[in-house]
Amino acid sequence: MRPPYLLLDIDGVLIPFPNADGSTPATHARHDVVPTGRSADNPVTVWLDPAHGPMLMDVIRTGLVTPVWCTSWRQDATTLIGPLLGLPALSYVDLPRPQITTSHPNGYLWKRDHVDAWLGDAPAVWIDDDFTGLDHAWAAERTAKGTSTLLIQPDPHHGLQPAHLTGLTTWVSQLPTARAA
């Protein structure tokens, strides 16, 4: 059986949101990137923790998950963010560009309906900083119906932590398909 998808968000997970004073974690290094549609004289500054790449690669190398970007960065995740962390080219969920004023227009994360359709009945671990209680209920319902689903929600000011990946690996290794592999 195919390993569960590991859906990776970027903003708030790999790129922390600044604290009230504008600071970011001291572990993160500044990078200027030029996303699709922007000109080179108008880059976007991002802060990335160089330890995230090796941590994610340790998980990817286990073969227990199939990593996929699930972010509004879309293909720029693979061409801009991934290389800065030493990650291989990963596929991505081709999310739309909705005209919304909140990330929870229906009370849950705007990405969820698209992710649900994309996943079908595939198991998944989804790392995003912006879930609501309705997203957690959705994951519990998928799991109750036989499609194992784990949501991991880092603090958006600190981002992904080693404990998140330890928990992910432990959870995935306990799935029936992982034990049978």
Secondary structure, DSSP 8 states (H G I E B T S, - for coil): ----EEEE--BTTTB----TTS---TT-EEEEE--TT--TTS-EEEEE-TTHHHHHHHHHHTTS-EEEE-STTTTHIIIIIHHHHT-----B--------SSS-TTSS-TTHHHHHHHHTT--EEEE-S---HHHHHHHHHHHHTT--EEEE---TTT---HHHHHHHHHHHHTSHHHHH-
